[in-house]
């Protein structure tokens, strides 16, 4: 028995092979292309505004270029070629006729029916053998017959006759389907024979060598070393190392800006002649006398010295452009203005790496400086600038009209809390704002998401006390109240509670956000039948940042610090999406705040010793200046023995037989409590359960603060 290898002579099999191979490669590439092409920000709500500045077109062009950057040309070409190849292969599959393989049938060869007798078969065989005998038959030229064809035909007739008359040959035919007995098998290779014949084999070997010996190792190596070149935050490792060297425990926002200028990423933007081109002009503009600050770019004396100490190069140009961006300095040059707006997103991405370094050290001051720098980069404001400059059309002159000679800046909330007539008198006039500009600025201010914290407390789920080393949850309750909001509804006291989930609530135990709706009642037990639907978290509107050349979704960072040691006690928990919408569509399509109570939770391990621990809680928004919250909270950790004594006083009832705890208890042979049947309508139901609000004071620190009434 032998094995024959046959190539695809008819061209029927290899299109299937090529189609499958192309499908395996093209589908993942298509998914990657679609994912990169999809704009996540397109589905996010936005702040409604018609405000544009002199360089809005430049900023929009940079945003669009960044989105196109993700759709790499080679990826588009690869996907297009892949789908074209698959389409052509499908065409070949549809149009190429499949080869028909006939089964060896002696009756068909002898042209007799299966009901023929042996005598009839013998008679018919004699006639065919006389006709096709090699000594008597002559090839028919009109049918392109050859002597070999006639000989093969005669042998085929002889085998067919033997298969029907000879016992041994007949057994071979019945058992193996062939009169010669067991045959070898053939393996068809789904490649055209021309690929490995006529001297083409060497080219196939060459293609395989290039694909698997060069291209595949190159792609894998590029991917692997590409991942090693960048940190988890997506910046180059060399840039992260430079930021690490710039880190100082007493660094401020100006120092962070200077540190961010060390990134290697700027070298791609400022390569060649662009390094020194226009540098003197930029420095002369940012170091000129400012309207409200000593220097127009908002630099301090220390920041100016850092800039001047740098040698000419990409870092000095990048730092000068950053200060020009933060100071909103007009450079009167299209290329310089474009570079000015292009460096801000690079600095923002580098700031994430600096933030990670600050978290590694757990120092409070650098971490806050990193968050405040993020606010400045998104809003294009220099350090210590007035928060009012975040509003459209507000210039240093308008800010000076509001703040006067005060050393304290006015926040957006403080400005909006004033009566409309007083606001208008301050900022509307010659050299200030027009009525239309004032209306637009107020409209934007009333859409900014300011999180007003109503209550913050600690708890351990399912427990009345917090004991050492237990898993504590910091619960922050707050509402998004935009500046200038009127007719704010009162807080519902029940919204400030955080009720523990039921013991059989698997969704809550697993951390899934679900909405539960009672659809009916069980007629036997009276237990409500609850239907759970997964709730979709909703994002805040994209940051109102007309100068920042990226779409940015605001994030709120909640963390605890120890003010005495100047260190972070609980690392930040970041929130970008919420249980309830921040705004809903109102009249004329304008967004209206919902004032829904939002719940932010952060879990951490309690200290190992009992006592009272006072922390400073920070709630920092990374997108808006002056929208942060800072308050003291106290964590009370009780001795485990005291909590055990108090817990022993509570009666531990047997679990219901139809609850998860009851099923587990019954499986262990324990006793369970049968559920009482449902009472008739009109009967009063007695309950021994205590209200969950009775223990609220035990779970909440004495420093719980209602900040809703504060400015």
C-alpha positions in Angstrom: 0.0 0.0 0.0 1.4 3.4 -1.0 0.4 7.0 -0.5 0.1 9.4 -3.5 0.3 13.1 -3.1 -1.6 15.0 -5.8 -1.6 18.7 -6.4 -4.7 20.7 -7.3 -4.7 20.1 -11.1 -8.2 21.4 -11.6 -7.8 24.5 -9.4 -10.7 23.6 -7.2 -9.2 23.2 -3.8 -6.6 25.9 -3.5 -9.1 28.8 -3.4 -10.5 27.3 -0.2 -7.1 27.3 1.3 -6.3 30.9 0.3 -9.7 32.1 1.4 -9.3 30.6 4.8 -5.8 32.0 5.3 -6.9 35.5 4.2 -9.9 35.3 6.5 -7.8 34.4 9.5 -5.5 37.4 8.8 -8.1 40.0 7.6 -10.8 39.7 10.2 -8.5 40.7 13.2 -7.0 43.5 11.1 -10.5 44.7 10.2 -11.6 44.7 13.8 -8.5 46.7 14.7 -9.1 49.2 11.9 -12.8 49.6 12.9 -11.8 50.0 16.6 -9.3 52.7 15.7 -11.7 54.4 13.3 -14.5 54.6 15.9 -14.4 57.8 17.8 -15.3 57.1 21.4 -16.0 60.7 22.1 -18.7 60.8 19.4 -21.2 59.1 21.8 -20.3 61.3 24.8 -22.4 64.4 25.7 -20.8 67.8 25.1 -21.1 71.2 26.5 -23.3 73.2 24.2 -21.4 76.3 23.0 -20.8 78.3 19.9 -17.6 79.9 21.2 -14.6 79.9 18.9 -11.3 81.7 19.3 -8.8 82.9 16.7 -7.1 79.5 16.4 -10.1 77.2 16.7 -9.4 75.9 13.1 -5.9 74.9 14.1 -7.1 73.1 17.2 -9.8 71.3 15.2 -7.3 70.3 12.6 -4.9 68.8 15.2 -7.8 66.8 16.7 -8.7 65.4 13.4 -5.1 64.6 12.6 -4.8 62.6 15.8 -7.8 60.6 15.0 -6.5 59.8 11.5 -3.1 58.9 13.0 -4.7 55.8 14.6 -5.8 54.6 11.1 -2.4 53.7 9.8 -2.1 53.5 6.0 -0.5 50.1 6.0 -3.5 48.8 8.0 -6.0 50.2 5.6 -4.1 48.7 2.6 -3.8 45.3 4.3 -7.5 45.2 5.1 -8.4 46.3 1.5 -6.1 43.7 -0.1 -7.4 41.0 2.3 -11.0 41.6 1.4 -10.2 41.8 -2.3 -8.4 38.4 -2.1 -11.3 36.8 -0.3 -13.8 38.2 -2.8 -11.7 36.8 -5.7 -11.4 33.4 -4.0 -15.2 33.3 -3.5 -15.6 34.0 -7.2 -13.3 31.1 -8.1 -15.1 28.8 -5.7 -18.4 29.6 -7.3 -17.2 29.4 -11.0 -14.8 26.4 -10.8 -16.4 23.0 -11.3 -15.6 20.4 -8.7 -14.0 17.3 -10.1 -16.4 14.3 -10.1 -14.8 11.1 -8.8 -16.7 8.0 -10.0 -16.9 4.9 -7.9 -15.6 1.8 -9.6 -18.7 -0.2 -10.7 -18.3 -3.4 -12.7 -21.9 -3.3 -13.9 -21.4 0.2 -15.4 -18.1 -0.9 -17.1 -19.7 -3.9 -18.7 -22.9 -1.9 -19.4 -25.2 -4.6 -17.8 -27.8 -4.3 -15.2 -27.3 -5.6 -11.6 -30.1 -8.1 -12.1 -28.3 -9.8 -15.0 -27.5 -13.5 -14.7 -24.0 -14.9 -15.0 -24.7 -16.2 -18.4 -25.8 -12.7 -19.6 -22.7 -11.1 -18.1 -20.4 -13.7 -19.8 -22.1 -13.2 -23.1 -21.8 -9.4 -22.9 -18.2 -9.7 -21.8 -17.3 -11.7 -24.9 -18.7 -9.1 -27.2 -16.8 -6.3 -25.5 -13.5 -8.3 -25.3 -13.7 -9.0 -29.0 -14.4 -5.3 -29.7 -11.6 -3.9 -27.5 -9.0 -6.7 -27.8 -5.6 -5.1 -28.5 -4.9 -7.4 -31.4 -8.2 -6.4 -33.1 -9.2 -2.9 -32.0 -7.8 0.1 -33.8 -7.7 3.7 -32.4 -10.3 6.1 -33.7 -8.5 9.3 -34.6 -11.7 11.3 -34.7 -12.2 10.6 -30.9 -8.5 11.2 -30.1 -8.1 7.6 -29.0 -4.7 6.1 -28.6 -3.6 2.5 -28.3 -2.9 3.0 -24.6 -6.5 4.1 -24.1 -7.8 0.9 -25.8 -5.4 -1.3 -23.7 -6.6 0.4 -20.5 -10.2 -0.1 -21.6 -9.6 -3.8 -22.2 -8.0 -4.3 -18.8 -10.9 -2.5 -17.1 -13.4 -4.8 -18.8 -11.4 -7.9 -17.8 -11.3 -6.7 -14.2 -15.0 -6.0 -14.2 -15.8 -9.4 -15.5 -13.6 -11.1 -12.9 -15.2 -9.0 -10.1 -18.6 -10.5 -11.1 -17.5 -14.1 -11.8 -14.3 -14.9 -9.8 -15.0 -15.5 -6.1 -11.7 -14.1 -4.8 -11.8 -11.0 -7.0 -15.5 -10.5 -6.1 -14.6 -10.5 -2.4 -11.9 -7.9 -3.0 -14.5 -5.7 -4.8 -17.1 -6.1 -2.1 -14.6 -5.5 0.8 -12.4 -2.8 -0.7 -14.3 -1.4 -3.6 -11.6 -2.6 -6.0 -10.9 -5.9 -7.7 -7.2 -5.7 -6.9 -7.8 -5.6 -3.1 -6.8 -2.9 -0.6 -5.4 0.2 -2.3 -3.2 3.0 -1.3 -4.7 6.4 -0.5 -4.2 9.8 -2.1 -3.6 13.1 -0.3 -4.7 16.2 -2.3 -2.6 19.3 -1.6 -4.6 22.5 -2.0 -1.9 24.2 -4.0 -1.6 24.6 -7.8 0.8 22.1 -9.3 2.6 24.9 -11.1 3.9 26.2 -7.8 6.2 23.2 -7.3 6.8 22.1 -10.9 8.7 23.4 -13.9 11.4 24.8 -11.6 9.1 27.0 -9.5 9.8 25.2 -6.3 12.8 27.4 -5.4 10.6 30.5 -5.5 8.1 28.9 -3.1 10.9 28.1 -0.8 12.1 31.7 -1.1 8.7 33.0 -0.3 8.4 30.7 2.8 11.8 31.8 3.9 10.9 35.5 3.7 7.6 35.0 5.4 8.6 32.8 8.3 12.3 33.5 8.5 12.3 37.2 8.2 8.9 38.9 8.2 7.3 37.0 11.1 10.4 37.4 13.4 10.5 41.1 12.5 6.9 41.7 13.3 7.0 39.8 16.6 10.3 41.5 17.5 8.9 45.0 16.6 5.8 44.3 18.8 7.8 43.0 21.7 10.5 45.8 21.7 7.7 48.3 21.0 6.0 47.3 24.3 9.4 47.5 26.1 10.0 51.0 24.8 6.9 52.4 26.4 5.7 52.4 30.0 2.2 51.4 31.2 1.1 55.0 30.7 2.0 54.9 27.0 5.1 57.2 27.2 8.6 56.3 26.1 10.7 54.6 28.8 13.4 57.2 28.2 10.9 60.0 28.9 9.7 58.2 32.0 13.3 58.0 33.2 13.8 61.7 32.6 10.7 62.5 34.5 11.9 60.3 37.4 15.1 62.4 37.6 13.0 65.6 37.7 10.8 64.4 40.6 11.1 66.5 43.8 9.0 66.2 47.0 8.4 70.0 47.0 7.7 70.4 43.3 4.9 72.8 42.3 2.9 73.2 39.1 5.6 75.3 37.4 8.1 72.6 38.3 5.9 69.9 36.8 5.6 71.9 33.5 9.4 72.2 33.4 9.7 68.4 34.1 7.2 67.6 31.3 9.4 69.4 28.8 12.1 66.7 29.1 10.0 64.2 27.2 11.6 62.6 24.2 8.2 62.7 22.3 8.8 66.4 21.5 11.8 65.4 19.3 9.4 64.0 16.6 7.5 67.3 16.6 10.5 69.6 16.8 13.0 67.9 14.5 15.4 69.5 12.0 15.3 73.2 11.7 12.2 73.4 13.8 14.3 73.1 17.0 15.7 76.6 16.9 13.2 78.2 14.5 11.3 81.0 16.2 12.7 80.2 19.7 13.9 83.8 20.3 10.5 85.2 19.3 8.6 82.8 21.6 10.8 83.6 24.6 10.5 87.3 24.0 6.7 87.0 24.0 6.4 84.8 27.1 8.9 86.9 29.1 7.3 90.2 28.3 5.4 92.1 31.0 1.9 90.6 31.6 -1.4 92.2 32.3 -2.2 90.4 35.6 1.1 88.4 36.1 4.6 89.8 36.1 5.4 87.8 33.0 2.9 87.3 30.1 3.4 83.5 30.0 2.6 83.1 33.7 6.1 82.0 34.6 7.5 82.6 38.1 11.0 83.8 38.6 12.1 80.2 39.3 10.5 79.0 36.1 12.2 81.7 34.1 15.6 80.7 35.5 14.9 77.1 34.5 14.1 78.1 31.0 17.1 80.3 30.6 19.5 77.7 32.1 18.5 75.2 29.3 20.7 74.9 26.3 19.1 75.5 22.9 17.4 72.3 21.8 14.1 70.4 21.7 13.6 70.7 25.5 14.0 74.5 25.6 11.8 74.9 22.5 9.1 72.6 24.0 9.2 74.4 27.4 8.9 77.8 25.7 5.9 76.5 23.6 4.3 75.1 26.7 4.5 78.5 28.5 3.2 80.2 25.4 0.2 77.8 25.3 -0.5 78.2 29.0 -0.3 81.9 28.8 -2.4 82.0 25.6 0.3 84.0 23.9 -0.2 85.1 20.3 2.9 84.2 18.3 1.9 85.8 14.9 3.2 82.8 13.1 1.1 79.9 11.7 3.7 77.2 12.3 4.6 78.4 15.8 1.0 78.7 16.8 0.3 75.1 15.5 3.3 73.8 17.4 2.1 75.7 20.5 -1.2 73.8 20.5 0.5 70.5 19.5 2.8 70.3 22.6 -0.1 70.4 25.1 -1.5 66.9 24.4 2.0 65.5 24.5 2.6 67.2 27.9 -0.7 65.8 29.1 0.2 62.3 28.3 3.6 62.7 30.0 1.8 64.1 33.0 0.2 60.7 33.5 3.6 59.1 33.8 4.6 61.8 36.3 1.4 61.1 38.2 2.4 57.4 38.4 5.8 58.3 39.8 4.2 60.6 42.4 1.9 57.7 43.4 4.9 55.4 43.8 6.4 57.8 46.3 3.0 58.5 47.9 3.9 62.1 48.6 0.8 64.4 48.7 2.3 67.6 47.2 3.7 66.2 43.9 0.5 64.2 43.4 -1.7 67.3 43.8 0.7 69.3 41.6 0.3 66.6 38.9 -3.5 66.8 39.0 -3.5 70.7 39.0 -1.1 70.7 36.0 -3.6 68.5 34.2 -6.2 71.1 34.8 -3.9 73.9 33.6 -3.0 71.9 30.4 -6.6 71.2 29.5 -7.8 74.7 30.2 -4.7 76.5 28.8 -4.1 78.4 32.1 -0.7 79.3 33.7 -0.2 78.4 37.4 -2.1 80.6 39.9 -4.2 82.1 37.1 -7.8 83.0 37.8 -10.4 80.2 37.3 -12.6 82.7 35.5 -10.4 82.5 32.5 -12.0 79.1 31.8 -15.2 80.9 30.7 -15.5 81.9 27.0 -14.5 85.4 26.1 -13.0 86.1 29.5 -9.7 87.9 29.2 -7.3 89.2 31.9 -9.1 92.6 31.6 -12.5 91.1 32.3 -11.0 89.1 35.2 -9.5 92.3 36.7 -12.9 94.0 36.4 -14.4 91.1 38.5 -11.6 90.6 41.0 -10.3 94.2 41.3 -7.3 94.4 43.6 -8.1 91.3 45.6 -5.3 88.9 46.2 -7.7 86.0 46.2 -9.0 84.7 42.9 -12.8 84.4 42.3 -13.9 81.0 41.4 -16.5 80.3 38.7 -18.9 79.2 41.4 -18.4 82.4 43.4 -18.9 84.5 40.3 -22.1 82.7 39.3 -23.5 82.9 42.8 -23.8 86.7 42.4 -27.0 88.2 41.1 -27.2 88.4 37.3 -27.5 92.2 37.4 -24.3 92.5 39.4 -22.5 90.1 37.2 -23.6 92.0 34.1 -22.5 95.3 35.6 -19.0 94.0 36.3 -18.2 92.4 32.9 -20.3 94.0 30.3 -19.1 97.3 28.9 -16.5 98.9 26.6 -13.3 97.0 26.4 -15.0 94.1 28.3 -17.8 91.8 27.1 -20.8 92.4 24.9 -24.2 91.2 25.9 -24.0 88.3 23.5 -20.6 87.3 24.8 -21.8 87.5 28.4 -24.8 85.3 27.6 -22.6 82.7 26.0 -20.2 82.7 29.0 -23.0 82.3 31.5 -24.5 79.5 29.4 -21.3 77.5 29.4 -20.8 78.1 33.1 -24.2 76.6 33.8 -23.1 73.4 32.0 -19.9 72.8 33.9 -20.1 69.6 36.1 -19.2 70.7 39.6 -19.4 67.8 42.1 -20.8 69.1 45.4 -20.1 66.6 48.1 -23.0 66.1 50.5 -21.7 63.4 52.8 -18.6 61.1 53.2 -18.4 58.2 55.6 -16.7 54.9 56.2 -18.3 51.5 56.6 -17.7 47.8 56.4 -20.4 46.0 54.3 -22.6 43.8 56.6 -21.0 45.0 59.8 -21.9 47.6 62.4 -18.3 48.4 63.4 -15.0 48.8 61.7 -12.3 46.5 63.2 -8.6 46.5 62.5 -7.5 45.2 59.1 -11.0 44.9 57.8 -12.0 45.9 54.3 -13.3 49.4 54.6 -15.5 51.3 52.1 -15.2 55.0 51.8 -18.6 56.2 50.6 -18.9 59.6 49.0 -22.3 61.0 48.3 -22.6 64.1 46.1 -24.6 65.8 43.4 -23.4 67.6 40.2 -24.6 71.2 40.7 -23.4 73.5 37.9 -22.3 77.0 38.9 -25.2 79.4 38.9 -27.9 76.7 39.3 -31.2 77.9 40.7 -34.1 76.1 42.3 -31.9 73.3 43.5 -34.1 70.6 45.1 -33.5 69.6 48.7 -31.6 66.4 49.4 -33.7 63.4 50.1 -32.3 61.9 53.4 -32.7 58.4 52.0 -30.3 59.3 49.2 -27.6 59.8 51.7 -27.9 56.2 53.0 -25.9 53.3 51.7 -27.9 50.2 52.3 -26.1 46.9 52.3 -27.2 44.4 49.6 -29.3 41.4 50.6 -27.4 38.1 51.3 -28.8 36.5 48.2 -28.1 39.4 45.9 -25.4 37.8 43.8 -25.1 40.9 41.5 -24.2 43.1 44.4 -21.8 40.6 45.9 -20.0 40.2 42.5 -19.9 44.0 42.1 -22.2 44.2 39.1 -24.3 47.4 38.8 -27.9 46.3 38.3 -31.4 47.8 38.5 -34.0 45.7 40.3 -37.7 45.9 39.5 -40.4 44.0 41.3 -42.5 42.5 38.5 -44.9 40.3 40.6 -45.3 38.3 43.8 -44.9 34.6 44.5 -48.5 33.4 45.3 -47.2 30.7 47.6 -44.6 32.5 49.7 -45.5 36.1 49.1 -41.9 36.8 48.2 -41.6 39.5 45.5 -40.2 38.4 42.2 -37.5 40.8 41.2 -36.1 41.3 37.7 -32.5 42.5 37.4 -31.3 44.6 34.5 -27.7 45.7 34.1 -27.4 49.5 34.5 -25.3 51.4 32.1 -22.8 53.8 33.6 -23.0 57.3 32.1 -20.1 59.7 31.3 -19.9 63.3 32.1 -19.9 65.8 29.2 -16.6 66.2 27.4 -14.4 68.9 28.9 -15.1 72.4 27.7 -11.6 73.0 26.6 -11.5 75.1 23.4 -7.7 75.3 23.4 -6.8 71.7 24.1 -6.3 69.7 20.9 -7.9 66.5 22.1 -11.3 65.4 23.2 -11.0 64.7 26.9 -13.5 63.0 29.3 -13.3 64.6 32.8 -12.3 62.3 35.6 -12.7 62.7 39.4 -10.0 61.3 41.7 -10.9 60.5 45.3 -8.1 59.8 47.8 -7.1 60.3 51.4 -4.0 62.0 52.7 -2.3 62.3 56.1 -1.8 66.1 56.5 0.8 65.7 59.3 3.1 63.4 57.3 2.3 64.9 53.9 1.7 61.5 52.5 -1.1 59.7 50.6 -2.9 57.3 53.0 -5.3 55.8 50.4 -4.3 55.9 46.7 -6.7 57.7 44.3 -9.8 56.0 43.0 -10.8 57.4 39.6 -14.4 57.9 38.4 -15.3 58.9 34.9 -18.8 57.3 34.6 -21.7 57.5 37.0 -24.9 55.7 37.9 -27.2 58.6 37.0 -27.1 61.1 34.2 -25.6 64.5 35.0 -27.8 66.4 32.6 -31.0 65.7 30.7 -32.3 67.4 27.6 -34.5 70.4 28.4 -36.4 73.0 26.4 -34.9 73.9 23.0 -32.4 71.0 23.4 -30.4 72.7 26.1 -29.0 70.5 28.9 -30.6 70.7 32.3 -28.9 69.3 35.4 -30.6 66.3 37.0 -29.2 66.9 40.5 -29.2 63.1 41.0 -27.3 61.8 44.0 -24.2 60.1 42.8 -22.4 57.4 44.9 -18.6 57.1 44.7 -17.0 54.1 46.6 -13.4 53.4 47.4 -12.3 50.3 49.3 -9.1 49.9 51.3 -7.8 48.0 54.3 -8.3 49.5 57.8 -5.3 50.2 59.9 -4.0 47.3 62.0 -4.6 49.1 65.3 -7.8 50.4 66.8 -8.2 54.2 67.2 -9.5 57.4 65.6 -7.7 58.3 62.3 -8.2 61.7 60.8 -7.6 62.0 57.1 -8.0 64.8 54.5 -10.2 63.6 51.7 -9.5 65.1 48.3 -12.0 65.0 45.4 -10.0 66.4 42.4 -11.4 67.0 38.9 -8.6 66.7 36.3 -10.3 69.0 33.8 -11.5 72.2 35.6 -9.7 74.6 37.9 -11.4 75.3 41.2 -13.8 72.4 41.0 -12.1 70.4 43.8 -13.3 69.4 47.2 -11.1 69.1 50.4 -12.5 68.0 53.7 -11.5 66.1 56.9 -13.0 62.7 57.6 -12.4 60.5 60.6 -12.1 56.7 60.5 -13.1 55.1 63.9 -11.6 51.6 64.2 -12.9 49.6 67.2 -11.2 46.7 69.0 -12.2 43.4 67.6 -13.2 42.2 71.1 -15.6 45.1 71.6 -17.2 44.5 68.2 -17.6 40.8 69.1 -19.3 41.7 72.4 -21.7 44.0 70.7 -22.3 41.5 67.9 -23.1 38.8 70.5 -26.0 40.9 71.8 -27.7 40.7 68.5 -29.9 37.7 68.0 -28.7 35.5 65.1 -31.8 34.1 63.5 -31.9 31.0 61.4 -31.8 31.7 57.7 -34.9 31.3 55.5 -35.1 28.0 53.8 -35.4 29.5 50.4 -32.4 31.9 50.7 -28.9 31.0 49.6 -27.7 31.0 53.2 -30.6 28.7 54.0 -29.8 26.2 51.2 -26.1 26.1 52.3 -27.1 25.6 56.0 -29.5 22.8 55.0 -26.8 21.1 52.9 -24.6 21.0 56.1 -27.5 19.6 58.1 -28.4 22.8 59.9 -31.8 24.2 60.9 -33.5 26.7 58.6 -36.6 28.9 59.2 -39.6 28.3 57.1 -41.0 31.4 55.5 -44.3 32.6 56.7 -47.1 32.5 54.2 -48.3 35.7 52.7 -51.0 37.5 54.7 -54.3 38.4 53.3 -54.9 41.9 52.0 -55.8 44.3 54.8 -53.8 42.3 57.5 -50.9 44.1 59.1 -47.5 42.6 58.8 -45.3 42.5 61.9 -41.6 42.9 61.5 -38.8 42.3 64.0 -36.3 43.9 61.7 -34.8 47.2 62.7 -34.6 50.1 60.3 -31.2 50.3 58.5 -31.1 54.0 59.4 -30.8 53.3 63.2 -27.2 52.1 62.7 -26.3 54.8 60.3 -24.5 56.9 63.0 -22.4 53.9 63.9 -21.2 53.6 60.3 -20.6 57.3 59.8 -17.8 59.3 61.1 -18.5 62.3 63.3 -17.0 64.5 60.7 -19.6 63.8 58.0 -20.2 67.1 56.5 -23.0 68.4 54.4 -21.2 70.7 52.0 -24.3 71.4 49.9 -24.8 74.8 51.6 -21.2 75.8 51.2 -19.8 77.9 48.3 
